[in-house]
């Protein structure tokens, strides 16, 4: 998984909580397989959506560049 995708997701969750990313009390890797996200992201031509849960939030990432936390778009990422 690219670090930018990880950073985008962590940043979106932190934004939804109103804290800095360093203040989150969990790591993303505890809740989603990094390899699975990397494989999805590698399919640049494909359309996909992945949804998973972290403490207190549901996160959805789309191939179109959206990062949603609890159904609200918190961040748009740059797709490759």
mmCIF file of the N, C-alpha and C atoms, coordinates in Angstrom:
data_MODEL
# 
_entry.id   MODEL 
# 
loop_
_atom_site.group_PDB 
_atom_site.id 
_atom_site.type_symbol 
_atom_site.label_atom_id 
_atom_site.label_alt_id 
_atom_site.label_comp_id 
_atom_site.label_asym_id 
_atom_site.label_entity_id 
_atom_site.label_seq_id 
_atom_site.pdbx_PDB_ins_code 
_atom_site.Cartn_x 
_atom_site.Cartn_y 
_atom_site.Cartn_z 
_atom_site.occupancy 
_atom_site.B_iso_or_equiv 
_atom_site.pdbx_formal_charge 
_atom_site.auth_seq_id 
_atom_site.auth_comp_id 
_atom_site.auth_asym_id 
_atom_site.auth_atom_id 
_atom_site.pdbx_PDB_model_num 
ATOM 1   N N  . UNK A 1 1  ? 0.861   -1.167 0.000   1.00 0.00 ? 1  UNK A N  1 
ATOM 2   C CA . UNK A 1 1  ? 0.000   0.000  0.000   1.00 0.00 ? 1  UNK A CA 1 
ATOM 3   C C  . UNK A 1 1  ? 0.903   1.224  0.000   1.00 0.00 ? 1  UNK A C  1 
ATOM 4   N N  . UNK A 1 2  ? 0.533   2.190  -0.763  1.00 0.00 ? 2  UNK A N  1 
ATOM 5   C CA . UNK A 1 2  ? 1.349   3.387  -0.770  1.00 0.00 ? 2  UNK A CA 1 
ATOM 6   C C  . UNK A 1 2  ? 1.149   4.145  0.528   1.00 0.00 ? 2  UNK A C  1 
ATOM 7   N N  . UNK A 1 3  ? 2.198   4.787  0.957   1.00 0.00 ? 3  UNK A N  1 
ATOM 8   C CA . UNK A 1 3  ? 2.111   5.558  2.189   1.00 0.00 ? 3  UNK A CA 1 
ATOM 9   C C  . UNK A 1 3  ? 1.121   6.705  2.044   1.00 0.00 ? 3  UNK A C  1 
ATOM 10  N N  . UNK A 1 4  ? 0.966   7.243  0.832   1.00 0.00 ? 4  UNK A N  1 
ATOM 11  C CA . UNK A 1 4  ? 0.024   8.344  0.668   1.00 0.00 ? 4  UNK A CA 1 
ATOM 12  C C  . UNK A 1 4  ? -1.412  7.886  0.926   1.00 0.00 ? 4  UNK A C  1 
ATOM 13  N N  . UNK A 1 5  ? -1.757  6.689  0.527   1.00 0.00 ? 5  UNK A N  1 
ATOM 14  C CA . UNK A 1 5  ? -3.104  6.184  0.794   1.00 0.00 ? 5  UNK A CA 1 
ATOM 15  C C  . UNK A 1 5  ? -3.306  5.987  2.293   1.00 0.00 ? 5  UNK A C  1 
ATOM 16  N N  . UNK A 1 6  ? -2.318  5.417  2.961   1.00 0.00 ? 6  UNK A N  1 
ATOM 17  C CA . UNK A 1 6  ? -2.395  5.251  4.414   1.00 0.00 ? 6  UNK A CA 1 
ATOM 18  C C  . UNK A 1 6  ? -2.539  6.610  5.075   1.00 0.00 ? 6  UNK A C  1 
ATOM 19  N N  . UNK A 1 7  ? -1.723  7.558  4.669   1.00 0.00 ? 7  UNK A N  1 
ATOM 20  C CA . UNK A 1 7  ? -1.784  8.903  5.243   1.00 0.00 ? 7  UNK A CA 1 
ATOM 21  C C  . UNK A 1 7  ? -3.136  9.559  4.999   1.00 0.00 ? 7  UNK A C  1 
ATOM 22  N N  . UNK A 1 8  ? -3.687  9.369  3.797   1.00 0.00 ? 8  UNK A N  1 
ATOM 23  C CA . UNK A 1 8  ? -4.999  9.941  3.479   1.00 0.00 ? 8  UNK A CA 1 
ATOM 24  C C  . UNK A 1 8  ? -6.077  9.372  4.395   1.00 0.00 ? 8  UNK A C  1 
ATOM 25  N N  . UNK A 1 9  ? -6.049  8.070  4.613   1.00 0.00 ? 9  UNK A N  1 
ATOM 26  C CA . UNK A 1 9  ? -7.060  7.430  5.450   1.00 0.00 ? 9  UNK A CA 1 
ATOM 27  C C  . UNK A 1 9  ? -6.903  7.870  6.900   1.00 0.00 ? 9  UNK A C  1 
ATOM 28  N N  . UNK A 1 10 ? -5.680  7.829  7.407   1.00 0.00 ? 10 UNK A N  1 
ATOM 29  C CA . UNK A 1 10 ? -5.439  8.246  8.795   1.00 0.00 ? 10 UNK A CA 1 
ATOM 30  C C  . UNK A 1 10 ? -5.821  9.714  8.967   1.00 0.00 ? 10 UNK A C  1 
ATOM 31  N N  . UNK A 1 11 ? -5.459  10.538 8.000   1.00 0.00 ? 11 UNK A N  1 
ATOM 32  C CA . UNK A 1 11 ? -5.810  11.954 8.068   1.00 0.00 ? 11 UNK A CA 1 
ATOM 33  C C  . UNK A 1 11 ? -7.318  12.180 8.073   1.00 0.00 ? 11 UNK A C  1 
ATOM 34  N N  . UNK A 1 12 ? -8.037  11.395 7.288   1.00 0.00 ? 12 UNK A N  1 
ATOM 35  C CA . UNK A 1 12 ? -9.490  11.536 7.229   1.00 0.00 ? 12 UNK A CA 1 
ATOM 36  C C  . UNK A 1 12 ? -10.142 11.146 8.556   1.00 0.00 ? 12 UNK A C  1 
ATOM 37  N N  . UNK A 1 13 ? -9.668  10.068 9.157   1.00 0.00 ? 13 UNK A N  1 
ATOM 38  C CA . UNK A 1 13 ? -10.221 9.649  10.457  1.00 0.00 ? 13 UNK A CA 1 
ATOM 39  C C  . UNK A 1 13 ? -9.895  10.699 11.514  1.00 0.00 ? 13 UNK A C  1 
ATOM 40  N N  . UNK A 1 14 ? -8.678  11.186 11.514  1.00 0.00 ? 14 UNK A N  1 
ATOM 41  C CA . UNK A 1 14 ? -8.291  12.222 12.474  1.00 0.00 ? 14 UNK A CA 1 
ATOM 42  C C  . UNK A 1 14 ? -9.128  13.479 12.291  1.00 0.00 ? 14 UNK A C  1 
ATOM 43  N N  . UNK A 1 15 ? -9.355  13.856 11.047  1.00 0.00 ? 15 UNK A N  1 
ATOM 44  C CA . UNK A 1 15 ? -10.177 15.037 10.758  1.00 0.00 ? 15 UNK A CA 1 
ATOM 45  C C  . UNK A 1 15 ? -11.596 14.850 11.285  1.00 0.00 ? 15 UNK A C  1 
ATOM 46  N N  . UNK A 1 16 ? -12.143 13.660 11.082  1.00 0.00 ? 16 UNK A N  1 
ATOM 47  C CA . UNK A 1 16 ? -13.497 13.386 11.568  1.00 0.00 ? 16 UNK A CA 1 
ATOM 48  C C  . UNK A 1 16 ? -13.569 13.467 13.092  1.00 0.00 ? 16 UNK A C  1 
ATOM 49  N N  . UNK A 1 17 ? -12.486 13.104 13.762  1.00 0.00 ? 17 UNK A N  1 
ATOM 50  C CA . UNK A 1 17 ? -12.431 13.154 15.228  1.00 0.00 ? 17 UNK A CA 1 
ATOM 51  C C  . UNK A 1 17 ? -12.030 14.524 15.747  1.00 0.00 ? 17 UNK A C  1 
ATOM 52  N N  . UNK A 1 18 ? -11.526 15.372 14.862  1.00 0.00 ? 18 UNK A N  1 
ATOM 53  C CA . UNK A 1 18 ? -11.083 16.696 15.285  1.00 0.00 ? 18 UNK A CA 1 
ATOM 54  C C  . UNK A 1 18 ? -9.767  16.675 16.038  1.00 0.00 ? 18 UNK A C  1 
ATOM 55  N N  . UNK A 1 19 ? -8.886  15.729 15.664  1.00 0.00 ? 19 UNK A N  1 
ATOM 56  C CA . UNK A 1 19 ? -7.579  15.614 16.315  1.00 0.00 ? 19 UNK A CA 1 
ATOM 57  C C  . UNK A 1 19 ? -6.491  15.535 15.259  1.00 0.00 ? 19 UNK A C  1 
ATOM 58  N N  . UNK A 1 20 ? -5.250  15.637 15.698  1.00 0.00 ? 20 UNK A N  1 
ATOM 59  C CA . UNK A 1 20 ? -4.117  15.414 14.807  1.00 0.00 ? 20 UNK A CA 1 
ATOM 60  C C  . UNK A 1 20 ? -3.949  13.918 14.596  1.00 0.00 ? 20 UNK A C  1 
ATOM 61  N N  . UNK A 1 21 ? -3.447  13.499 13.439  1.00 0.00 ? 21 UNK A N  1 
ATOM 62  C CA . UNK A 1 21 ? -3.258  12.066 13.188  1.00 0.00 ? 21 UNK A CA 1 
ATOM 63  C C  . UNK A 1 21 ? -2.440  11.361 14.264  1.00 0.00 ? 21 UNK A C  1 
ATOM 64  N N  . UNK A 1 22 ? -1.451  12.044 14.824  1.00 0.00 ? 22 UNK A N  1 
ATOM 65  C CA . UNK A 1 22 ? -0.617  11.444 15.859  1.00 0.00 ? 22 UNK A CA 1 
ATOM 66  C C  . UNK A 1 22 ? -1.394  11.157 17.144  1.00 0.00 ? 22 UNK A C  1 
ATOM 67  N N  . UNK A 1 23 ? -2.548  11.783 17.305  1.00 0.00 ? 23 UNK A N  1 
ATOM 68  C CA . UNK A 1 23 ? -3.345  11.613 18.512  1.00 0.00 ? 23 UNK A CA 1 
ATOM 69  C C  . UNK A 1 23 ? -4.298  10.421 18.454  1.00 0.00 ? 23 UNK A C  1 
ATOM 70  N N  . UNK A 1 24 ? -4.401  9.751  17.309  1.00 0.00 ? 24 UNK A N  1 
ATOM 71  C CA . UNK A 1 24 ? -5.274  8.579  17.212  1.00 0.00 ? 24 UNK A CA 1 
ATOM 72  C C  . UNK A 1 24 ? -4.731  7.473  18.109  1.00 0.00 ? 24 UNK A C  1 
ATOM 73  N N  . UNK A 1 25 ? -5.635  6.750  18.760  1.00 0.00 ? 25 UNK A N  1 
ATOM 74  C CA . UNK A 1 25 ? -5.223  5.728  19.722  1.00 0.00 ? 25 UNK A CA 1 
ATOM 75  C C  . UNK A 1 25 ? -5.188  4.325  19.115  1.00 0.00 ? 25 UNK A C  1 
ATOM 76  N N  . UNK A 1 26 ? -5.005  4.230  17.797  1.00 0.00 ? 26 UNK A N  1 
ATOM 77  C CA . UNK A 1 26 ? -4.900  2.948  17.104  1.00 0.00 ? 26 UNK A CA 1 
ATOM 78  C C  . UNK A 1 26 ? -4.067  3.141  15.848  1.00 0.00 ? 26 UNK A C  1 
ATOM 79  N N  . UNK A 1 27 ? -3.627  2.032  15.276  1.00 0.00 ? 27 UNK A N  1 
ATOM 80  C CA . UNK A 1 27 ? -2.961  2.095  13.974  1.00 0.00 ? 27 UNK A CA 1 
ATOM 81  C C  . UNK A 1 27 ? -3.900  1.491  12.942  1.00 0.00 ? 27 UNK A C  1 
ATOM 82  N N  . UNK A 1 28 ? -3.845  2.011  11.754  1.00 0.00 ? 28 UNK A N  1 
ATOM 83  C CA . UNK A 1 28 ? -4.704  1.537  10.671  1.00 0.00 ? 28 UNK A CA 1 
ATOM 84  C C  . UNK A 1 28 ? -4.500  0.058  10.405  1.00 0.00 ? 28 UNK A C  1 
ATOM 85  N N  . UNK A 1 29 ? -3.266  -0.387 10.536  1.00 0.00 ? 29 UNK A N  1 
ATOM 86  C CA . UNK A 1 29 ? -2.916  -1.778 10.230  1.00 0.00 ? 29 UNK A CA 1 
ATOM 87  C C  . UNK A 1 29 ? -3.592  -2.787 11.164  1.00 0.00 ? 29 UNK A C  1 
ATOM 88  N N  . UNK A 1 30 ? -4.145  -2.324 12.265  1.00 0.00 ? 30 UNK A N  1 
ATOM 89  C CA . UNK A 1 30 ? -4.886  -3.213 13.163  1.00 0.00 ? 30 UNK A CA 1 
ATOM 90  C C  . UNK A 1 30 ? -6.266  -3.560 12.605  1.00 0.00 ? 30 UNK A C  1 
ATOM 91  N N  . UNK A 1 31 ? -6.733  -2.815 11.601  1.00 0.00 ? 31 UNK A N  1 
ATOM 92  C CA . UNK A 1 31 ? -8.115  -2.948 11.139  1.00 0.00 ? 31 UNK A CA 1 
ATOM 93  C C  . UNK A 1 31 ? -8.290  -3.256 9.662   1.00 0.00 ? 31 UNK A C  1 
ATOM 94  N N  . UNK A 1 32 ? -7.224  -3.144 8.887   1.00 0.00 ? 32 UNK A N  1 
ATOM 95  C CA . UNK A 1 32 ? -7.324  -3.428 7.461   1.00 0.00 ? 32 UNK A CA 1 
ATOM 96  C C  . UNK A 1 32 ? -5.999  -4.024 6.983   1.00 0.00 ? 32 UNK A C  1 
ATOM 97  N N  . UNK A 1 33 ? -6.090  -5.007 6.121   1.00 0.00 ? 33 UNK A N  1 
ATOM 98  C CA . UNK A 1 33 ? -4.877  -5.635 5.572   1.00 0.00 ? 33 UNK A CA 1 
ATOM 99  C C  . UNK A 1 33 ? -4.255  -4.699 4.540   1.00 0.00 ? 33 UNK A C  1 
ATOM 100 N N  . UNK A 1 34 ? -3.055  -4.271 4.809   1.00 0.00 ? 34 UNK A N  1 
ATOM 101 C CA . UNK A 1 34 ? -2.370  -3.348 3.916   1.00 0.00 ? 34 UNK A CA 1 
ATOM 102 C C  . UNK A 1 34 ? -2.218  -3.934 2.522   1.00 0.00 ? 34 UNK A C  1 
ATOM 103 N N  . UNK A 1 35 ? -1.934  -5.221 2.436   1.00 0.00 ? 35 UNK A N  1 
ATOM 104 C CA . UNK A 1 35 ? -1.772  -5.856 1.129   1.00 0.00 ? 35 UNK A CA 1 
ATOM 105 C C  . UNK A 1 35 ? -3.054  -5.799 0.302   1.00 0.00 ? 35 UNK A C  1 
ATOM 106 N N  . UNK A 1 36 ? -4.185  -5.963 0.945   1.00 0.00 ? 36 UNK A N  1 
ATOM 107 C CA . UNK A 1 36 ? -5.465  -5.921 0.230   1.00 0.00 ? 36 UNK A CA 1 
ATOM 108 C C  . UNK A 1 36 ? -5.701  -4.542 -0.376  1.00 0.00 ? 36 UNK A C  1 
ATOM 109 N N  . UNK A 1 37 ? -5.445  -3.489 0.391   1.00 0.00 ? 37 UNK A N  1 
ATOM 110 C CA . UNK A 1 37 ? -5.608  -2.136 -0.146  1.00 0.00 ? 37 UNK A CA 1 
ATOM 111 C C  . UNK A 1 37 ? -4.609  -1.874 -1.269  1.00 0.00 ? 37 UNK A C  1 
ATOM 112 N N  . UNK A 1 38 ? -3.403  -2.340 -1.094  1.00 0.00 ? 38 UNK A N  1 
ATOM 113 C CA . UNK A 1 38 ? -2.384  -2.148 -2.126  1.00 0.00 ? 38 UNK A CA 1 
ATOM 114 C C  . UNK A 1 38 ? -2.808  -2.827 -3.434  1.00 0.00 ? 38 UNK A C  1 
ATOM 115 N N  . UNK A 1 39 ? -3.345  -4.036 -3.341  1.00 0.00 ? 39 UNK A N  1 
ATOM 116 C CA . UNK A 1 39 ? -3.780  -4.749 -4.539  1.00 0.00 ? 39 UNK A CA 1 
ATOM 117 C C  . UNK A 1 39 ? -4.940  -4.028 -5.222  1.00 0.00 ? 39 UNK A C  1 
ATOM 118 N N  . UNK A 1 40 ? -5.863  -3.518 -4.447  1.00 0.00 ? 40 UNK A N  1 
ATOM 119 C CA . UNK A 1 40 ? -6.958  -2.747 -5.044  1.00 0.00 ? 40 UNK A CA 1 
ATOM 120 C C  . UNK A 1 40 ? -6.432  -1.499 -5.728  1.00 0.00 ? 40 UNK A C  1 
ATOM 121 N N  . UNK A 1 41 ? -5.573  -0.786 -5.049  1.00 0.00 ? 41 UNK A N  1 
ATOM 122 C CA . UNK A 1 41 ? -5.039  0.457  -5.598  1.00 0.00 ? 41 UNK A CA 1 
ATOM 123 C C  . UNK A 1 41 ? -4.240  0.209  -6.878  1.00 0.00 ? 41 UNK A C  1 
ATOM 124 N N  . UNK A 1 42 ? -3.609  -0.949 -6.985  1.00 0.00 ? 42 UNK A N  1 
ATOM 125 C CA . UNK A 1 42 ? -2.813  -1.291 -8.165  1.00 0.00 ? 42 UNK A CA 1 
ATOM 126 C C  . UNK A 1 42 ? -3.673  -1.483 -9.410  1.00 0.00 ? 42 UNK A C  1 
ATOM 127 N N  . UNK A 1 43 ? -4.968  -1.691 -9.233  1.00 0.00 ? 43 UNK A N  1 
ATOM 128 C CA . UNK A 1 43 ? -5.887  -1.858 -10.362 1.00 0.00 ? 43 UNK A CA 1 
ATOM 129 C C  . UNK A 1 43 ? -6.448  -0.498 -10.760 1.00 0.00 ? 43 UNK A C  1 
ATOM 130 N N  . UNK A 1 44 ? -5.561  0.360  -11.248 1.00 0.00 ? 44 UNK A N  1 
ATOM 131 C CA . UNK A 1 44 ? -5.917  1.740  -11.560 1.00 0.00 ? 44 UNK A CA 1 
ATOM 132 C C  . UNK A 1 44 ? -7.084  1.895  -12.516 1.00 0.00 ? 44 UNK A C  1 
ATOM 133 N N  . UNK A 1 45 ? -7.295  0.950  -13.398 1.00 0.00 ? 45 UNK A N  1 
ATOM 134 C CA . UNK A 1 45 ? -8.381  1.036  -14.366 1.00 0.00 ? 45 UNK A CA 1 
ATOM 135 C C  . UNK A 1 45 ? -9.695  0.512  -13.807 1.00 0.00 ? 45 UNK A C  1 
ATOM 136 N N  . UNK A 1 46 ? -9.649  -0.219 -12.722 1.00 0.00 ? 46 UNK A N  1 
ATOM 137 C CA . UNK A 1 46 ? -10.846 -0.841 -12.149 1.00 0.00 ? 46 UNK A CA 1 
ATOM 138 C C  . UNK A 1 46 ? -11.590 0.134  -11.244 1.00 0.00 ? 46 UNK A C  1 
ATOM 139 N N  . UNK A 1 47 ? -12.876 -0.122 -11.092 1.00 0.00 ? 47 UNK A N  1 
ATOM 140 C CA . UNK A 1 47 ? -13.688 0.632  -10.141 1.00 0.00 ? 47 UNK A CA 1 
ATOM 141 C C  . UNK A 1 47 ? -13.900 -0.258 -8.933  1.00 0.00 ? 47 UNK A C  1 
ATOM 142 N N  . UNK A 1 48 ? -13.576 0.265  -7.747  1.00 0.00 ? 48 UNK A N  1 
ATOM 143 C CA . UNK A 1 48 ? -13.731 -0.515 -6.528  1.00 0.00 ? 48 UNK A CA 1 
ATOM 144 C C  . UNK A 1 48 ? -14.071 0.399  -5.363  1.00 0.00 ? 48 UNK A C  1 
ATOM 145 N N  . UNK A 1 49 ? -14.621 -0.198 -4.341  1.00 0.00 ? 49 UNK A N  1 
ATOM 146 C CA . UNK A 1 49 ? -14.922 0.469  -3.080  1.00 0.00 ? 49 UNK A CA 1 
ATOM 147 C C  . UNK A 1 49 ? -14.617 -0.523 -1.971  1.00 0.00 ? 49 UNK A C  1 
ATOM 148 N N  . UNK A 1 50 ? -13.950 -0.068 -0.940  1.00 0.00 ? 50 UNK A N  1 
ATOM 149 C CA . UNK A 1 50 ? -13.696 -0.921 0.219   1.00 0.00 ? 50 UNK A CA 1 
ATOM 150 C C  . UNK A 1 50 ? -14.152 -0.171 1.470   1.00 0.00 ? 50 UNK A C  1 
ATOM 151 N N  . UNK A 1 51 ? -14.862 -0.881 2.327   1.00 0.00 ? 51 UNK A N  1 
ATOM 152 C CA . UNK A 1 51 ? -15.362 -0.304 3.567   1.00 0.00 ? 51 UNK A CA 1 
ATOM 153 C C  . UNK A 1 51 ? -14.881 -1.168 4.725   1.00 0.00 ? 51 UNK A C  1 
ATOM 154 N N  . UNK A 1 52 ? -14.419 -0.520 5.773   1.00 0.00 ? 52 UNK A N  1 
ATOM 155 C CA . UNK A 1 52 ? -13.962 -1.227 6.964   1.00 0.00 ? 52 UNK A CA 1 
ATOM 156 C C  . UNK A 1 52 ? -14.220 -0.346 8.181   1.00 0.00 ? 52 UNK A C  1 
ATOM 157 N N  . UNK A 1 53 ? -14.102 -0.942 9.346   1.00 0.00 ? 53 UNK A N  1 
ATOM 158 C CA . UNK A 1 53 ? -14.347 -0.204 10.583  1.00 0.00 ? 53 UNK A CA 1 
ATOM 159 C C  . UNK A 1 53 ? -13.068 -0.030 11.373  1.00 0.00 ? 53 UNK A C  1 
ATOM 160 N N  . UNK A 1 54 ? -12.946 1.135  11.974  1.00 0.00 ? 54 UNK A N  1 
ATOM 161 C CA . UNK A 1 54 ? -11.931 1.428  12.977  1.00 0.00 ? 54 UNK A CA 1 
ATOM 162 C C  . UNK A 1 54 ? -12.708 1.867  14.213  1.00 0.00 ? 54 UNK A C  1 
ATOM 163 N N  . UNK A 1 55 ? -12.077 2.013  15.364  1.00 0.00 ? 55 UNK A N  1 
ATOM 164 C CA . UNK A 1 55 ? -12.839 2.397  16.555  1.00 0.00 ? 55 UNK A CA 1 
ATOM 165 C C  . UNK A 1 55 ? -13.701 3.645  16.328  1.00 0.00 ? 55 UNK A C  1 
ATOM 166 N N  . UNK A 1 56 ? -14.987 3.477  16.550  1.00 0.00 ? 56 UNK A N  1 
ATOM 167 C CA . UNK A 1 56 ? -15.979 4.555  16.493  1.00 0.00 ? 56 UNK A CA 1 
ATOM 168 C C  . UNK A 1 56 ? -16.311 5.077  15.097  1.00 0.00 ? 56 UNK A C  1 
ATOM 169 N N  . UNK A 1 57 ? -15.735 4.475  14.032  1.00 0.00 ? 57 UNK A N  1 
ATOM 170 C CA . UNK A 1 57 ? -15.972 4.997  12.688  1.00 0.00 ? 57 UNK A CA 1 
ATOM 171 C C  . UNK A 1 57 ? -16.011 3.891  11.645  1.00 0.00 ? 57 UNK A C  1 
ATOM 172 N N  . UNK A 1 58 ? -16.753 4.173  10.573  1.00 0.00 ? 58 UNK A N  1 
ATOM 173 C CA . UNK A 1 58 ? -16.743 3.329  9.388   1.00 0.00 ? 58 UNK A CA 1 
ATOM 174 C C  . UNK A 1 58 ? -16.036 4.127  8.293   1.00 0.00 ? 58 UNK A C  1 
ATOM 175 N N  . UNK A 1 59 ? -15.083 3.509  7.635   1.00 0.00 ? 59 UNK A N  1 
ATOM 176 C CA . UNK A 1 59 ? -14.269 4.169  6.614   1.00 0.00 ? 59 UNK A CA 1 
ATOM 177 C C  . UNK A 1 59 ? -14.534 3.513  5.263   1.00 0.00 ? 59 UNK A C  1 
ATOM 178 N N  . UNK A 1 60 ? -14.726 4.333  4.236   1.00 0.00 ? 60 UNK A N  1 
ATOM 179 C CA . UNK A 1 60 ? -14.886 3.838  2.876   1.00 0.00 ? 60 UNK A CA 1 
ATOM 180 C C  . UNK A 1 60 ? -13.878 4.558  1.997   1.00 0.00 ? 60 UNK A C  1 
ATOM 181 N N  . UNK A 1 61 ? -13.165 3.779  1.181   1.00 0.00 ? 61 UNK A N  1 
ATOM 182 C CA . UNK A 1 61 ? -12.191 4.316  0.239   1.00 0.00 ? 61 UNK A CA 1 
ATOM 183 C C  . UNK A 1 61 ? -12.624 3.857  -1.146  1.00 0.00 ? 61 UNK A C  1 
ATOM 184 N N  . UNK A 1 62 ? -12.597 4.763  -2.123  1.00 0.00 ? 62 UNK A N  1 
ATOM 185 C CA . UNK A 1 62 ? -13.022 4.411  -3.479  1.00 0.00 ? 62 UNK A CA 1 
ATOM 186 C C  . UNK A 1 62 ? -11.889 4.582  -4.472  1.00 0.00 ? 62 UNK A C  1 
ATOM 187 N N  . UNK A 1 63 ? -12.004 3.880  -5.563  1.00 0.00 ? 63 UNK A N  1 
ATOM 188 C CA . UNK A 1 63 ? -11.009 3.986  -6.630  1.00 0.00 ? 63 UNK A CA 1 
ATOM 189 C C  . UNK A 1 63 ? -11.014 5.370  -7.272  1.00 0.00 ? 63 UNK A C  1 
ATOM 190 N N  . UNK A 1 64 ? -12.097 6.101  -7.126  1.00 0.00 ? 64 UNK A N  1 
ATOM 191 C CA . UNK A 1 64 ? -12.187 7.449  -7.685  1.00 0.00 ? 64 UNK A CA 1 
ATOM 192 C C  . UNK A 1 64 ? -11.492 8.493  -6.811  1.00 0.00 ? 64 UNK A C  1 
ATOM 193 N N  . UNK A 1 65 ? -10.948 8.061  -5.660  1.00 0.00 ? 65 UNK A N  1 
ATOM 194 C CA . UNK A 1 65 ? -10.181 8.981  -4.827  1.00 0.00 ? 65 UNK A CA 1 
ATOM 195 C C  . UNK A 1 65 ? -10.890 9.475  -3.588  1.00 0.00 ? 65 UNK A C  1 
ATOM 196 N N  . UNK A 1 66 ? -12.062 8.977  -3.304  1.00 0.00 ? 66 UNK A N  1 
ATOM 197 C CA . UNK A 1 66 ? -12.782 9.431  -2.117  1.00 0.00 ? 66 UNK A CA 1 
ATOM 198 C C  . UNK A 1 66 ? -12.374 8.673  -0.868  1.00 0.00 ? 66 UNK A C  1 
ATOM 199 N N  . UNK A 1 67 ? -12.275 9.394  0.234   1.00 0.00 ? 67 UNK A N  1 
ATOM 200 C CA . UNK A 1 67 ? -12.089 8.792  1.554   1.00 0.00 ? 67 UNK A CA 1 
ATOM 201 C C  . UNK A 1 67 ? -13.234 9.321  2.412   1.00 0.00 ? 67 UNK A C  1 
ATOM 202 N N  . UNK A 1 68 ? -14.109 8.419  2.801   1.00 0.00 ? 68 UNK A N  1 
ATOM 203 C CA . UNK A 1 68 ? -15.311 8.777  3.558   1.00 0.00 ? 68 UNK A CA 1 
ATOM 204 C C  . UNK A 1 68 ? -15.215 8.200  4.965   1.00 0.00 ? 68 UNK A C  1 
ATOM 205 N N  . UNK A 1 69 ? -15.597 8.989  5.939   1.00 0.00 ? 69 UNK A N  1 
ATOM 206 C CA . UNK A 1 69 ? -15.661 8.521  7.322   1.00 0.00 ? 69 UNK A CA 1 
ATOM 207 C C  . UNK A 1 69 ? -17.094 8.729  7.778   1.00 0.00 ? 69 UNK A C  1 
ATOM 208 N N  . UNK A 1 70 ? -17.732 7.640  8.163   1.00 0.00 ? 70 UNK A N  1 
ATOM 209 C CA . UNK A 1 70 ? -19.142 7.667  8.571   1.00 0.00 ? 70 UNK A CA 1 
ATOM 210 C C  . UNK A 1 70 ? -20.037 8.290  7.504   1.00 0.00 ? 70 UNK A C  1 
ATOM 211 N N  . UNK A 1 71 ? -19.716 8.005  6.252   1.00 0.00 ? 71 UNK A N  1 
ATOM 212 C CA . UNK A 1 71 ? -20.533 8.461  5.136   1.00 0.00 ? 71 UNK A CA 1 
ATOM 213 C C  . UNK A 1 71 ? -20.251 9.870  4.662   1.00 0.00 ? 71 UNK A C  1 
ATOM 214 N N  . UNK A 1 72 ? -19.389 10.590 5.346   1.00 0.00 ? 72 UNK A N  1 
ATOM 215 C CA . UNK A 1 72 ? -19.052 11.962 4.962   1.00 0.00 ? 72 UNK A CA 1 
ATOM 216 C C  . UNK A 1 72 ? -17.680 11.975 4.308   1.00 0.00 ? 72 UNK A C  1 
ATOM 217 N N  . UNK A 1 73 ? -17.577 12.625 3.144   1.00 0.00 ? 73 UNK A N  1 
ATOM 218 C CA . UNK A 1 73 ? -16.276 12.691 2.496   1.00 0.00 ? 73 UNK A CA 1 
ATOM 219 C C  . UNK A 1 73 ? -15.390 13.639 3.288   1.00 0.00 ? 73 UNK A C  1 
ATOM 220 N N  . UNK A 1 74 ? -14.337 13.086 3.823   1.00 0.00 ? 74 UNK A N  1 
ATOM 221 C CA . UNK A 1 74 ? -13.387 13.876 4.608   1.00 0.00 ? 74 UNK A CA 1 
ATOM 222 C C  . UNK A 1 74 ? -12.222 14.328 3.777   1.00 0.00 ? 74 UNK A C  1 
ATOM 223 N N  . UNK A 1 75 ? -11.923 13.565 2.723   1.00 0.00 ? 75 UNK A N  1 
ATOM 224 C CA . UNK A 1 75 ? -10.735 13.875 1.954   1.00 0.00 ? 75 UNK A CA 1 
ATOM 225 C C  . UNK A 1 75 ? -10.870 13.269 0.567   1.00 0.00 ? 75 UNK A C  1 
ATOM 226 N N  . UNK A 1 76 ? -10.370 13.970 -0.407  1.00 0.00 ? 76 UNK A N  1 
ATOM 227 C CA . UNK A 1 76 ? -10.234 13.416 -1.749  1.00 0.00 ? 76 UNK A CA 1 
ATOM 228 C C  . UNK A 1 76 ? -8.765  13.176 -1.961  1.00 0.00 ? 76 UNK A C  1 
ATOM 229 N N  . UNK A 1 77 ? -8.432  11.976 -2.377  1.00 0.00 ? 77 UNK A N  1 
ATOM 230 C CA . UNK A 1 77 ? -7.017  11.663 -2.574  1.00 0.00 ? 77 UNK A CA 1 
ATOM 231 C C  . UNK A 1 77 ? -6.705  11.692 -4.059  1.00 0.00 ? 77 UNK A C  1 
ATOM 232 N N  . UNK A 1 78 ? -5.470  11.781 -4.370  1.00 0.00 ? 78 UNK A N  1 
ATOM 233 C CA . UNK A 1 78 ? -5.029  11.752 -5.744  1.00 0.00 ? 78 UNK A CA 1 
ATOM 234 C C  . UNK A 1 78 ? -4.867  10.313 -6.179  1.00 0.00 ? 78 UNK A C  1 
ATOM 235 N N  . UNK A 1 79 ? -5.571  9.924  -7.214  1.00 0.00 ? 79 UNK A N  1 
ATOM 236 C CA . UNK A 1 79 ? -5.444  8.564  -7.711  1.00 0.00 ? 79 UNK A CA 1 
ATOM 237 C C  . UNK A 1 79 ? -4.299  8.493  -8.695  1.00 0.00 ? 79 UNK A C  1 
ATOM 238 N N  . UNK A 1 80 ? -3.718  7.315  -8.800  1.00 0.00 ? 80 UNK A N  1 
ATOM 239 C CA . UNK A 1 80 ? -2.587  7.124  -9.700  1.00 0.00 ? 80 UNK A CA 1 
ATOM 240 C C  . UNK A 1 80 ? -3.087  6.652  -11.036 1.00 0.00 ? 80 UNK A C  1 
# 
